[in-house]
Amino acid sequence: MFYESSPLPEAGTKIRVAFTVSKRIRSAADRNRLKRLMREVYRINRENTISIFGAGGMRPSVVMSCGYEVRTAAISLKDIEEDFKQFLRRISVDIAG
C-alpha cells in the first residue's frame, strides 16, 4: 500500500511511499513494529526526502523494505534512520551527477 505524502508548501512535490517487511520475520507484532519505525523515520526526514526528489523534478515512488531476518528487538529507530539517511545521500549523489 502506498501512502501519498502531502506536498510541503515550498516544495510542491508529492512522493508515494510504501513500507514492507518480509514474512521471514515470523511475528506479526514484530513486522508491524518495524513498519511503524520506518513510517516514523520517513516522517522525521520527510522534508529532506521531498527536497532531494523535488530537485530532480520527479514524482517518485519509494519503497522502504526490511527483507532480511533479524532480531527485531535489537533494531531501533536510530538504526533505521541511519540506513535511511545513507539512502538519501546515495540518491542525492545519483540525481546530482
PyMOL commands that set and color helices and strands:
alter all, ss='L'
color gray80, all
select helices_A, chain A and resi 28-44+46-55+72-74+77-96
alter helices_A, ss='H'
color red, helices_A
select strands_A, chain A and resi 2-4+16-21+61-66
alter strands_A, ss='S'
color yellow, strands_A
deselect
rebuild
show_as cartoon
